[in-house]
Amino acid sequence: MSVEQAAQARYARRAGLIGLGALGYLAASLALQLAAGLALRAAFPGATLANPAGLGHSAGLIVQLAVTAGSLAIPAGLLILVLRPGRARLGLVPPAPGGMALWTPMALGAAMLANLLAGALGMGAGQQLELPRAGAPLFWAFLQICLVPALGEELLFRGVLQGTLRPGGGVTAALAVAVPFALLHSRPGQAIVALLTGWVMGLAVEATGSLAPAVAAHLTNNLLAFAAAWLLQYSSPELAGGVQLAAAIAFPVWGAAALRRAVRRRMLVPKSAAGPMILLQSPVWLAAMLTLGGVFAARCAGIF
């Protein structure tokens, strides 16, 4: 076996860890949802995790927040203990100079374009958020919907999992994580947005060496959806539509300008140690994607 073939074989094995990590996240999420649902029903007959009747609004949101945070923290923590990656592999370092200004708008532009694509295909990206009006419940909802996913998902997917392929991850590493990230969503529109946005956020991490641009883009995108949903429910539907329209126009234009500057400054994604086809030569990654694809299809059909 040549040196190049040996390197590609290592890459394929490490890609398998991404598949196992994604399955671990799914298993942790399902286990915590089941445990929380059983505990709620035992304490309050008829209560569910989605509708924790009898628990109180803030308490119900805290339970949902704990499930969300635990689903991300358990696989991330276990993989960090086993793999012991350094801060650089996790992306917990400052981005390369100018990286935030270039790659955050590119990721936001990709998110807006992905949402427009999902809408054009008749696949709205998701259901309308139901938010509390104010006070502590709104704060807990903000943590669950905006902050914890932006931090936790980026650390697990673009940090721990994508970090297994660094250095030399490149475009292939971003794709290897974006595919399971998309399949873990429960609707076709959400999957389209997660695939395109997740891929560009992965490229941002590869290009800058840091999670910061991906976290910033993820959090901004979540905040935009959160604000639009709140305005739609409690203020002005016209204002909510205006905010969404402004973002749909401004972010892609801003992202395109940032991409042009990145090309001019040569702040692009480093060359990958293996091409995308290497993922199909990783039996573990491929088996994990087939499993996640089956779960995704079952969710879309309302079976699971």
URRA-V351946 format. One record per backbone hydrogen bond with DSSP energy under -0.5 kcal/mol. CO is the residue of the C=O (numbers start at 1). NH is the residue of the N-H. E is the energy in kcal/mol with one decimal. If there is no record, write none. Layout:
CO,NH,E ; CO,NH,E
//
This chain:
2,6,-2.4 ; 3,7,-2.2 ; 4,8,-2.1 ; 5,9,-2.2 ; 6,10,-2.0 ; 7,11,-2.0 ; 8,12,-2.4 ; 9,13,-2.1 ; 10,14,-2.5 ; 11,15,-2.2 ; 12,16,-1.4 ; 13,17,-0.9 ; 14,17,-0.5 ; 14,18,-1.0 ; 15,18,-0.5 ; 15,19,-1.5 ; 16,20,-2.3 ; 17,21,-2.6 ; 18,22,-2.2 ; 19,23,-2.1 ; 20,24,-2.3 ; 21,25,-2.2 ; 22,26,-2.1 ; 23,27,-2.7 ; 24,28,-2.6 ; 25,29,-2.6 ; 26,30,-2.6 ; 27,31,-2.5 ; 28,32,-2.5 ; 29,33,-2.4 ; 30,34,-2.4 ; 31,35,-2.6 ; 32,36,-2.7 ; 33,37,-2.5 ; 34,38,-2.6 ; 35,39,-2.2 ; 36,40,-2.4 ; 37,41,-2.4 ; 38,42,-2.0 ; 39,43,-1.9 ; 40,44,-3.4 ; 44,47,-2.6 ; 51,48,-1.7 ; 51,53,-2.7 ; 52,55,-1.9 ; 56,60,-2.6 ; 57,61,-2.1 ; 58,62,-2.2 ; 59,63,-2.0 ; 60,64,-2.0 ; 61,65,-2.5 ; 62,66,-2.5 ; 63,67,-2.1 ; 64,68,-2.3 ; 65,69,-2.9 ; 66,70,-2.7 ; 67,71,-2.3 ; 68,72,-1.2 ; 69,73,-2.8 ; 70,74,-2.5 ; 71,75,-0.6 ; 72,76,-1.5 ; 73,77,-3.0 ; 74,78,-2.3 ; 75,79,-2.4 ; 76,80,-2.2 ; 77,81,-2.2 ; 78,82,-2.1 ; 79,83,-3.2 ; 80,84,-2.1 ; 86,90,-1.7 ; 87,91,-0.8 ; 87,92,-2.3 ; 88,91,-0.6 ; 91,93,-1.2 ; 91,211,-2.7 ; 96,99,-2.9 ; 98,102,-1.3 ; 99,103,-3.0 ; 100,104,-1.8 ; 102,106,-0.8 ; 103,107,-2.1 ; 104,108,-2.3 ; 105,109,-2.7 ; 106,110,-2.1 ; 107,111,-2.0 ; 108,112,-2.3 ; 109,113,-2.4 ; 110,114,-2.4 ; 111,115,-2.1 ; 112,116,-2.3 ; 113,117,-2.4 ; 114,118,-2.5 ; 115,119,-2.3 ; 116,120,-2.5 ; 117,121,-1.9 ; 118,123,-3.2 ; 119,122,-1.5 ; 129,131,-0.7 ; 134,138,-0.7 ; 135,139,-1.7 ; 136,140,-2.5 ; 137,141,-2.2 ; 138,142,-2.2 ; 139,143,-2.1 ; 140,144,-2.3 ; 141,145,-2.8 ; 142,146,-2.5 ; 142,147,-1.6 ; 143,148,-2.7 ; 146,150,-1.5 ; 147,151,-2.4 ; 148,152,-3.3 ; 149,153,-2.0 ; 149,154,-0.6 ; 150,154,-0.7 ; 151,155,-2.1 ; 152,156,-2.5 ; 153,157,-2.8 ; 153,158,-0.6 ; 154,158,-0.5 ; 154,159,-1.5 ; 155,160,-3.4 ; 156,161,-2.8 ; 157,162,-2.2 ; 159,163,-1.4 ; 160,164,-0.6 ; 161,164,-1.3 ; 162,165,-1.6 ; 163,166,-1.2 ; 168,273,-3.2 ; 169,173,-1.4 ; 170,174,-1.6 ; 171,175,-2.0 ; 172,176,-2.7 ; 173,177,-1.3 ; 174,178,-2.2 ; 175,179,-2.0 ; 176,180,-0.6 ; 177,181,-2.1 ; 178,182,-2.1 ; 179,183,-2.3 ; 180,184,-1.5 ; 182,185,-1.7 ; 187,191,-2.4 ; 188,192,-2.3 ; 189,193,-2.1 ; 190,194,-2.9 ; 191,195,-2.6 ; 192,196,-2.2 ; 193,197,-2.6 ; 194,198,-2.1 ; 195,199,-1.9 ; 196,200,-2.0 ; 197,201,-2.6 ; 198,202,-2.1 ; 199,203,-2.2 ; 200,204,-2.2 ; 201,205,-1.8 ; 202,206,-2.2 ; 203,207,-2.7 ; 204,208,-2.2 ; 205,209,-2.3 ; 208,96,-1.3 ; 211,215,-2.8 ; 212,216,-2.6 ; 213,217,-2.2 ; 214,218,-2.7 ; 215,219,-2.9 ; 216,220,-2.3 ; 217,221,-2.5 ; 218,222,-2.3 ; 219,223,-2.7 ; 220,224,-2.2 ; 221,225,-2.0 ; 222,226,-2.6 ; 223,227,-3.0 ; 224,228,-2.5 ; 225,229,-2.2 ; 226,230,-2.2 ; 227,231,-2.6 ; 228,232,-2.2 ; 229,233,-1.9 ; 230,234,-2.8 ; 231,235,-1.9 ; 235,237,-0.5 ; 236,240,-2.3 ; 237,241,-2.5 ; 238,242,-2.2 ; 239,243,-2.5 ; 240,244,-2.1 ; 241,245,-2.4 ; 242,246,-2.6 ; 243,247,-2.2 ; 244,248,-2.4 ; 245,249,-1.5 ; 246,250,-3.2 ; 247,251,-2.1 ; 249,253,-1.4 ; 250,254,-2.9 ; 251,255,-2.9 ; 252,256,-2.5 ; 253,257,-2.1 ; 254,258,-2.2 ; 255,259,-2.5 ; 256,260,-2.0 ; 257,261,-2.0 ; 258,262,-2.6 ; 259,263,-2.3 ; 260,264,-2.1 ; 261,265,-2.4 ; 262,266,-0.6 ; 262,267,-2.2 ; 263,266,-0.6 ; 266,268,-1.2 ; 275,278,-2.1 ; 276,279,-1.8 ; 277,280,-0.8 ; 278,281,-1.0 ; 279,282,-1.2 ; 281,283,-0.8 ; 282,286,-2.7 ; 283,287,-2.6 ; 284,288,-2.3 ; 285,289,-2.2 ; 286,290,-2.2 ; 287,291,-2.1 ; 288,292,-2.8 ; 289,293,-2.6 ; 290,294,-2.0 ; 291,295,-2.1 ; 292,296,-2.7 ; 293,297,-2.5 ; 294,298,-2.1 ; 295,299,-2.3 ; 296,300,-2.5 ; 297,301,-1.9 ; 298,303,-2.5 ; 298,304,-1.2 ; 299,302,-1.2
//
